[in-house]
Amino acid sequence: MKNQREITFEILSQNKYSNIELQKLSHHPHRAFITHLVYTVYQNYELLVFQTADFLKKPVIKEIEVILAMAAAQHYFMDSVVEYALVNESVELAKKVNVKFGGLVNAVLKKMVQRPMQLSKSSDELIDLSINTSHPLWIVKLCKAQYGLDVTKRLLEHHNTEAPIDVRINTTKTSVEEMIEKYPVSFEGDYLTASSEIFKTDALEKGLLLVQDRNSQRLINDIKDINGINILDACTAPGTKLTQLASRNKDYQLVGVDLYQHRIDLTKRLVDRWGLDNIDLVVSDILEYHRFDPFDLILCDVPCSGLGVLRRKPDIKRRIQPEDLDELEILQQAILVHTASLLREGGLLVYATCTLNKKENEKQIETFLMNHSDFELIHQETLIGVDNNGDSFYSAHLVKKSGIIS
Protein backbone atom coordinates (compact mmCIF):
# COMPACT_ATOMS: atom_id res chain seq x y z
CA MET A 1 0.00 0.00 0.00
CA LYS A 2 1.33 3.44 -0.95
CA ASN A 3 2.13 5.80 1.90
CA GLN A 4 0.88 9.39 2.04
CA ARG A 5 3.93 10.92 0.36
CA GLU A 6 3.84 8.39 -2.48
CA ILE A 7 0.18 9.21 -3.13
CA THR A 8 0.93 12.93 -3.04
CA PHE A 9 3.87 12.48 -5.40
CA GLU A 10 1.71 10.57 -7.89
CA ILE A 11 -0.93 13.31 -7.94
CA LEU A 12 1.60 16.11 -8.34
CA SER A 13 4.04 14.53 -10.76
CA GLN A 14 1.22 13.57 -13.12
CA ASN A 15 -0.61 16.92 -12.76
CA LYS A 16 -3.81 15.15 -11.82
CA TYR A 17 -7.02 16.96 -10.96
CA SER A 18 -6.65 17.37 -7.21
CA ASN A 19 -10.37 17.51 -6.38
CA ILE A 20 -11.04 14.22 -8.19
CA GLU A 21 -8.05 12.41 -6.70
CA LEU A 22 -8.69 13.63 -3.18
CA GLN A 23 -12.32 12.55 -3.35
CA LYS A 24 -11.05 9.01 -3.92
CA LEU A 25 -9.22 9.24 -0.59
CA SER A 26 -12.26 10.11 1.52
CA HIS A 27 -11.56 7.20 3.90
CA HIS A 28 -7.77 7.31 3.81
CA PRO A 29 -6.30 7.73 7.33
CA HIS A 30 -3.86 10.41 6.08
CA ARG A 31 -6.24 12.29 3.79
CA ALA A 32 -5.78 15.57 5.70
CA PHE A 33 -1.98 15.42 5.33
CA ILE A 34 -2.20 14.54 1.64
CA THR A 35 -4.73 17.30 0.96
CA HIS A 36 -2.63 19.90 2.77
CA LEU A 37 0.55 18.89 0.97
CA VAL A 38 -1.04 18.67 -2.50
CA TYR A 39 -2.58 22.13 -2.28
CA THR A 40 0.49 23.67 -0.69
CA VAL A 41 2.67 22.46 -3.56
CA TYR A 42 0.17 23.43 -6.27
CA GLN A 43 -0.28 26.86 -4.68
CA ASN A 44 3.42 27.65 -4.20
CA TYR A 45 5.24 25.63 -6.85
CA GLU A 46 7.52 28.28 -8.35
CA LEU A 47 8.55 29.53 -4.92
CA LEU A 48 9.19 25.98 -3.68
CA VAL A 49 11.33 25.09 -6.68
CA PHE A 50 13.32 28.29 -6.09
CA GLN A 51 14.30 27.08 -2.58
CA THR A 52 16.64 24.43 -4.00
CA ALA A 53 17.48 25.82 -7.44
CA ASP A 54 20.83 27.32 -6.40
CA PHE A 55 21.97 23.96 -4.97
CA LEU A 56 21.60 22.26 -8.36
CA LYS A 57 24.28 22.45 -11.02
CA LYS A 58 21.72 21.77 -13.77
CA PRO A 59 17.94 21.30 -14.02
CA VAL A 60 16.61 17.97 -12.79
CA ILE A 61 13.87 15.82 -14.28
CA LYS A 62 10.26 16.69 -13.43
CA GLU A 63 9.85 13.86 -10.90
CA ILE A 64 12.84 14.99 -8.83
CA GLU A 65 11.76 18.62 -9.08
CA VAL A 66 8.39 17.60 -7.59
CA ILE A 67 10.04 15.63 -4.77
CA LEU A 68 12.21 18.62 -3.86
CA ALA A 69 9.16 20.92 -4.00
CA MET A 70 7.23 18.56 -1.71
CA ALA A 71 10.11 18.64 0.77
CA ALA A 72 10.29 22.44 0.66
CA ALA A 73 6.52 22.64 1.19
CA GLN A 74 6.73 20.44 4.28
CA HIS A 75 9.72 22.32 5.68
CA TYR A 76 8.49 25.88 5.14
CA PHE A 77 4.68 25.50 5.34
CA MET A 78 4.05 22.42 7.52
CA ASP A 79 5.79 22.87 10.85
CA SER A 80 4.76 19.48 12.22
CA VAL A 81 7.06 17.61 9.81
CA VAL A 82 10.40 16.65 11.43
CA GLU A 83 13.45 17.54 9.31
CA TYR A 84 15.19 14.17 9.34
CA ALA A 85 11.97 12.37 8.43
CA LEU A 86 11.34 14.85 5.64
CA VAL A 87 14.81 14.24 4.17
CA ASN A 88 14.71 10.45 4.57
CA GLU A 89 11.24 10.10 3.04
CA SER A 90 12.23 12.32 0.11
CA VAL A 91 15.37 10.25 -0.52
CA GLU A 92 13.31 7.05 -0.56
CA LEU A 93 10.88 8.59 -3.03
CA ALA A 94 13.78 9.67 -5.25
CA LYS A 95 15.25 6.18 -5.23
CA LYS A 96 11.96 4.79 -6.50
CA VAL A 97 12.25 7.12 -9.49
CA ASN A 98 15.88 6.10 -10.02
CA VAL A 99 18.33 4.97 -7.35
CA LYS A 100 20.98 7.37 -8.65
CA PHE A 101 18.95 10.39 -7.47
CA GLY A 102 18.98 9.39 -3.79
CA GLY A 103 22.33 11.01 -3.03
CA LEU A 104 21.47 14.21 -4.90
CA VAL A 105 18.18 14.71 -3.06
CA ASN A 106 19.85 13.94 0.28
CA ALA A 107 22.62 16.51 -0.28
CA VAL A 108 20.29 19.24 -1.55
CA LEU A 109 17.73 18.91 1.22
CA LYS A 110 20.31 18.85 4.00
CA LYS A 111 21.43 22.28 2.76
CA MET A 112 17.89 23.58 2.26
CA VAL A 113 16.73 22.86 5.82
CA GLN A 114 19.60 24.93 7.21
CA ARG A 115 18.33 28.24 5.89
CA PRO A 116 15.12 30.34 5.90
CA MET A 117 12.86 30.67 2.91
CA GLN A 118 14.45 32.53 0.00
CA LEU A 119 12.70 35.15 -2.15
CA SER A 120 13.68 36.11 -5.67
CA LYS A 121 15.39 39.50 -5.86
CA SER A 122 16.51 39.77 -9.46
CA SER A 123 16.63 42.76 -11.78
CA ASP A 124 13.46 41.56 -13.54
CA GLU A 125 10.27 42.50 -11.66
CA LEU A 126 8.09 40.09 -13.62
CA ILE A 127 10.37 37.13 -12.88
CA ASP A 128 10.35 38.07 -9.21
CA LEU A 129 6.55 38.26 -9.27
CA SER A 130 6.35 34.88 -10.98
CA ILE A 131 8.57 33.18 -8.38
CA ASN A 132 7.48 34.97 -5.23
CA THR A 133 3.75 34.65 -5.94
CA SER A 134 4.12 31.24 -7.64
CA HIS A 135 2.50 31.93 -10.99
CA PRO A 136 3.90 30.75 -14.32
CA LEU A 137 5.66 33.65 -16.03
CA TRP A 138 3.29 33.58 -19.00
CA ILE A 139 0.30 34.23 -16.69
CA VAL A 140 2.13 37.16 -15.08
CA LYS A 141 2.89 38.64 -18.50
CA LEU A 142 -0.68 38.11 -19.73
CA CYS A 143 -2.17 39.86 -16.69
CA LYS A 144 0.25 42.75 -16.91
CA ALA A 145 -0.42 43.27 -20.62
CA GLN A 146 -4.18 43.28 -20.11
CA TYR A 147 -4.64 44.90 -16.69
CA GLY A 148 -1.41 46.76 -15.87
CA LEU A 149 1.23 46.08 -13.24
CA ASP A 150 -0.62 47.36 -10.15
CA VAL A 151 -3.75 45.25 -10.73
CA THR A 152 -1.56 42.26 -11.63
CA LYS A 153 0.31 42.48 -8.32
CA ARG A 154 -2.95 42.63 -6.38
CA LEU A 155 -4.42 39.71 -8.31
CA LEU A 156 -1.39 37.45 -7.88
CA GLU A 157 -1.26 38.13 -4.15
CA HIS A 158 -5.03 37.59 -3.90
CA HIS A 159 -4.68 34.14 -5.49
CA ASN A 160 -2.49 33.08 -2.56
CA THR A 161 -4.96 34.05 0.13
CA GLU A 162 -7.49 31.73 1.74
CA ALA A 163 -10.88 31.86 0.05
CA PRO A 164 -13.98 32.24 2.20
CA ILE A 165 -16.60 29.48 2.09
CA ASP A 166 -19.37 31.44 0.38
CA VAL A 167 -22.76 29.76 0.54
CA ARG A 168 -26.18 30.10 -1.06
CA ILE A 169 -29.24 29.21 1.03
CA ASN A 170 -32.09 27.11 -0.34
CA THR A 171 -34.92 29.40 0.71
CA THR A 172 -37.57 26.88 -0.40
CA LYS A 173 -36.45 24.65 2.47
CA THR A 174 -35.24 27.08 5.10
CA SER A 175 -34.47 30.74 5.77
CA VAL A 176 -31.29 32.73 6.14
CA GLU A 177 -32.19 33.49 9.77
CA GLU A 178 -32.75 29.81 10.57
CA MET A 179 -29.45 28.79 8.95
CA ILE A 180 -27.54 31.42 10.93
CA GLU A 181 -29.21 30.23 14.13
CA LYS A 182 -28.65 26.49 13.61
CA TYR A 183 -25.46 26.24 11.51
CA PRO A 184 -22.00 27.87 11.36
CA VAL A 185 -23.22 30.45 8.83
CA SER A 186 -22.82 34.21 9.11
CA PHE A 187 -22.58 37.38 7.08
CA GLU A 188 -19.27 38.72 5.83
CA GLY A 189 -20.43 42.17 4.82
CA ASP A 190 -23.16 41.53 2.25
CA TYR A 191 -22.16 37.90 1.68
CA LEU A 192 -23.16 34.72 3.45
CA THR A 193 -20.23 32.54 4.44
CA ALA A 194 -19.71 29.41 6.50
CA SER A 195 -16.87 28.05 8.59
CA SER A 196 -15.27 24.72 7.71
CA GLU A 197 -17.47 23.16 10.39
CA ILE A 198 -20.32 23.28 7.87
CA PHE A 199 -18.88 20.15 6.23
CA LYS A 200 -19.43 18.22 9.45
CA THR A 201 -23.16 19.02 9.42
CA ASP A 202 -26.07 17.69 7.36
CA ALA A 203 -26.74 21.06 5.67
CA LEU A 204 -25.27 20.17 2.28
CA GLU A 205 -26.68 16.66 2.18
CA LYS A 206 -30.16 17.96 3.00
CA GLY A 207 -29.92 20.62 0.30
CA LEU A 208 -30.25 23.49 2.75
CA LEU A 209 -27.30 25.28 1.21
CA LEU A 210 -24.48 24.85 -1.26
CA VAL A 211 -21.01 26.33 -1.58
CA GLN A 212 -20.89 28.93 -4.35
CA ASP A 213 -18.53 31.87 -4.73
CA ARG A 214 -20.09 35.29 -4.17
CA ASN A 215 -19.27 36.50 -7.67
CA SER A 216 -20.61 33.33 -9.24
CA GLN A 217 -23.89 34.09 -7.46
CA ARG A 218 -23.74 37.72 -8.54
CA LEU A 219 -23.31 36.69 -12.18
CA ILE A 220 -26.76 35.08 -12.06
CA ASN A 221 -28.28 37.81 -9.87
CA ASP A 222 -27.26 40.35 -12.52
CA ILE A 223 -29.70 38.68 -14.95
CA LYS A 224 -32.57 40.92 -13.92
CA ASP A 225 -35.71 40.31 -15.96
CA ILE A 226 -36.33 37.10 -17.87
CA ASN A 227 -38.98 37.69 -20.50
CA GLY A 228 -40.26 34.14 -20.88
CA ILE A 229 -39.94 30.81 -19.11
CA ASN A 230 -37.74 28.55 -21.27
CA ILE A 231 -34.09 28.57 -20.20
CA LEU A 232 -31.03 26.67 -21.44
CA ASP A 233 -27.87 26.20 -19.39
CA ALA A 234 -25.50 25.19 -22.16
CA CYS A 235 -22.58 23.81 -20.10
CA THR A 236 -24.39 23.01 -16.91
CA ALA A 237 -22.29 20.81 -14.60
CA PRO A 238 -22.00 20.93 -11.64
CA GLY A 239 -25.33 22.77 -11.66
CA THR A 240 -24.77 25.62 -9.21
CA LYS A 241 -25.89 28.34 -11.62
CA LEU A 242 -28.63 26.11 -13.02
CA THR A 243 -30.21 25.62 -9.61
CA GLN A 244 -29.85 29.33 -8.87
CA LEU A 245 -31.82 30.17 -12.00
CA ALA A 246 -34.39 27.43 -11.37
CA SER A 247 -35.01 28.62 -7.81
CA ARG A 248 -35.94 32.13 -8.89
CA ASN A 249 -39.29 31.12 -10.37
CA LYS A 250 -40.93 27.71 -10.27
CA ASP A 251 -42.70 28.51 -13.58
CA TYR A 252 -39.36 28.51 -15.38
CA GLN A 253 -38.68 25.42 -17.47
CA LEU A 254 -34.95 24.74 -17.65
CA VAL A 255 -32.76 22.42 -19.71
CA GLY A 256 -29.23 21.68 -18.58
CA VAL A 257 -26.85 20.19 -21.14
CA ASP A 258 -23.43 18.69 -20.53
CA LEU A 259 -21.08 16.44 -22.48
CA TYR A 260 -20.58 13.51 -20.11
CA GLN A 261 -22.97 11.26 -18.21
CA HIS A 262 -20.97 11.47 -14.97
CA ARG A 263 -21.21 15.27 -15.06
CA ILE A 264 -24.97 15.11 -15.61
CA ASP A 265 -25.20 12.59 -12.75
CA LEU A 266 -23.34 15.06 -10.52
CA THR A 267 -25.75 17.82 -11.52
CA LYS A 268 -28.78 15.60 -10.98
CA ARG A 269 -27.70 14.85 -7.42
CA LEU A 270 -27.58 18.58 -6.70
CA VAL A 271 -30.95 19.18 -8.39
CA ASP A 272 -32.51 16.39 -6.32
CA ARG A 273 -31.02 17.68 -3.06
CA TRP A 274 -32.29 21.15 -3.92
CA GLY A 275 -35.80 19.76 -4.43
CA LEU A 276 -36.33 21.13 -7.95
CA ASP A 277 -38.73 19.59 -10.46
CA ASN A 278 -38.54 22.17 -13.28
CA ILE A 279 -35.24 20.97 -14.79
CA ASP A 280 -34.51 18.50 -17.58
CA LEU A 281 -30.92 17.26 -17.87
CA VAL A 282 -29.48 16.15 -21.20
CA VAL A 283 -26.23 14.38 -22.02
CA SER A 284 -25.02 15.94 -25.28
CA ASP A 285 -22.24 17.86 -26.93
CA ILE A 286 -23.75 21.35 -26.86
CA LEU A 287 -22.56 21.85 -30.44
CA GLU A 288 -24.82 18.96 -31.47
CA TYR A 289 -27.80 19.90 -29.30
CA HIS A 290 -30.91 21.10 -31.15
CA ARG A 291 -34.48 21.88 -30.19
CA PHE A 292 -37.47 22.93 -32.27
CA ASP A 293 -38.79 25.49 -29.76
CA PRO A 294 -36.34 28.37 -29.19
CA PHE A 295 -35.27 29.45 -25.70
CA ASP A 296 -36.06 32.74 -23.99
CA LEU A 297 -32.78 32.80 -22.06
CA ILE A 298 -29.54 30.93 -22.66
CA LEU A 299 -26.69 30.82 -20.17
CA CYS A 300 -23.49 30.11 -22.07
CA ASP A 301 -21.00 29.48 -19.24
CA VAL A 302 -18.25 28.16 -21.51
CA PRO A 303 -15.13 26.10 -20.80
CA CYS A 304 -12.27 28.51 -20.21
CA SER A 305 -8.71 28.84 -18.93
CA GLY A 306 -9.95 29.39 -15.36
CA LEU A 307 -7.53 32.22 -14.60
CA GLY A 308 -10.18 33.84 -12.40
CA VAL A 309 -10.42 30.93 -9.95
CA LEU A 310 -6.73 30.18 -9.29
CA ARG A 311 -7.21 30.82 -5.57
CA ARG A 312 -9.65 27.92 -5.25
CA LYS A 313 -8.10 25.75 -7.97
CA PRO A 314 -4.32 26.31 -7.88
CA ASP A 315 -3.71 23.12 -9.88
CA ILE A 316 -4.93 25.05 -12.96
CA LYS A 317 -1.62 26.93 -12.84
CA ARG A 318 0.18 23.62 -13.31
CA ARG A 319 -2.02 22.24 -16.11
CA ILE A 320 -3.02 25.11 -18.38
CA GLN A 321 -0.45 26.15 -20.99
CA PRO A 322 -0.39 29.19 -23.33
CA GLU A 323 -0.94 26.95 -26.36
CA ASP A 324 -4.20 25.71 -24.80
CA LEU A 325 -5.77 29.16 -25.09
CA ASP A 326 -6.09 29.14 -28.88
CA GLU A 327 -8.03 25.87 -28.83
CA LEU A 328 -10.26 27.12 -26.02
CA GLU A 329 -11.04 30.34 -27.87
CA ILE A 330 -12.10 28.41 -30.98
CA LEU A 331 -14.39 26.21 -28.87
CA GLN A 332 -15.88 29.20 -27.02
CA GLN A 333 -16.77 31.00 -30.25
CA ALA A 334 -18.29 27.81 -31.69
CA ILE A 335 -20.48 27.36 -28.59
CA LEU A 336 -21.49 31.02 -28.64
CA VAL A 337 -22.50 30.87 -32.32
CA HIS A 338 -24.41 27.60 -31.97
CA THR A 339 -26.33 28.54 -28.84
CA ALA A 340 -27.26 31.86 -30.42
CA SER A 341 -29.16 29.87 -33.06
CA LEU A 342 -31.29 28.32 -30.30
CA LEU A 343 -32.51 31.70 -28.98
CA ARG A 344 -35.80 33.33 -29.94
CA GLU A 345 -36.03 36.89 -31.20
CA GLY A 346 -36.04 39.22 -28.22
CA GLY A 347 -34.35 36.57 -26.08
CA LEU A 348 -31.29 37.04 -23.89
CA LEU A 349 -27.97 35.23 -24.32
CA VAL A 350 -25.58 35.46 -21.35
CA TYR A 351 -21.98 34.56 -22.17
CA ALA A 352 -19.84 33.91 -19.10
CA THR A 353 -16.37 32.71 -18.11
CA CYS A 354 -14.31 32.36 -14.95
CA THR A 355 -11.18 33.79 -16.55
CA LEU A 356 -9.56 37.21 -16.76
CA ASN A 357 -8.11 36.63 -20.23
CA LYS A 358 -9.69 39.30 -22.43
CA LYS A 359 -9.23 37.16 -25.55
CA GLU A 360 -11.71 34.73 -24.00
CA ASN A 361 -13.96 37.55 -22.84
CA GLU A 362 -14.35 40.93 -24.53
CA LYS A 363 -12.60 39.83 -27.73
CA GLN A 364 -14.93 36.86 -28.10
CA ILE A 365 -17.95 39.15 -27.89
CA GLU A 366 -16.42 41.61 -30.37
CA THR A 367 -15.83 38.78 -32.85
CA PHE A 368 -19.35 37.43 -32.39
CA LEU A 369 -21.01 40.82 -32.89
CA MET A 370 -18.98 41.51 -36.04
CA ASN A 371 -20.57 38.42 -37.60
CA HIS A 372 -24.05 38.62 -36.03
CA SER A 373 -25.76 41.94 -36.66
CA ASP A 374 -28.99 40.55 -35.20
CA PHE A 375 -27.49 40.70 -31.70
CA GLU A 376 -26.93 43.71 -29.48
CA LEU A 377 -24.64 43.91 -26.45
CA ILE A 378 -26.58 45.49 -23.58
CA HIS A 379 -24.25 44.75 -20.65
CA GLN A 380 -20.79 43.38 -19.97
CA GLU A 381 -18.77 43.29 -16.79
CA THR A 382 -15.58 41.82 -15.40
CA LEU A 383 -15.84 40.99 -11.71
CA ILE A 384 -12.27 41.16 -10.40
CA GLY A 385 -12.14 38.97 -7.31
CA VAL A 386 -9.56 40.96 -5.40
CA ASP A 387 -12.05 43.85 -5.20
CA ASN A 388 -14.51 41.93 -2.97
CA ASN A 389 -12.61 38.83 -1.78
CA GLY A 390 -14.23 36.60 -4.39
CA ASP A 391 -13.30 34.82 -7.61
CA SER A 392 -13.08 36.62 -10.93
CA PHE A 393 -15.73 36.30 -13.64
CA TYR A 394 -16.73 37.89 -16.91
CA SER A 395 -20.24 38.13 -18.35
CA ALA A 396 -21.85 39.69 -21.39
CA HIS A 397 -25.60 40.06 -22.00
CA LEU A 398 -26.67 39.89 -25.65
CA VAL A 399 -30.20 40.47 -26.93
CA LYS A 400 -31.35 38.92 -30.18
CA LYS A 401 -33.02 41.71 -32.11
CA SER A 402 -36.26 41.18 -33.99
CA GLY A 403 -36.66 41.10 -37.76
CA ILE A 404 -32.94 41.05 -38.66
CA ILE A 405 -31.20 38.19 -40.43
CA SER A 406 -27.49 37.87 -39.61
Secondary structure, DSSP 8 states (H G I E B T S, - for coil): ---HHHHHHHHHHTT--HHHHHHTTTT-TTHHHHHHHHHHHHHHHHHHHHHHHTT-SS---HHHHHHHHHHHHHHHH-TTS-HHHHHHHHHHHHHHH-GGGHHHHHHHHHHHTTS-------S-HHHHHHHHTT--HHHHHHHHHHH-HHHHHHHHHHTTS---EEEEE-TTT--HHHHHHHSSEEEETTEEEE-GGGGGSSTTTTTSEEE--HHHHHHHHT----SSSEEEETT-TT-HHHHHHHHH-TT-EEEEEES-HHHHHHHHHHHHHHT--SEEEEES-GGG---SS-EEEEEEE-----TT-TTT-TTHHHH--HHHHHHHHHHHHHHHHHHHTTEEEEEEEEEEES---TTTTHHHHHHHHHH-TTEEEEEEEEE-GGGTTS--EEEEEEEE-TT---
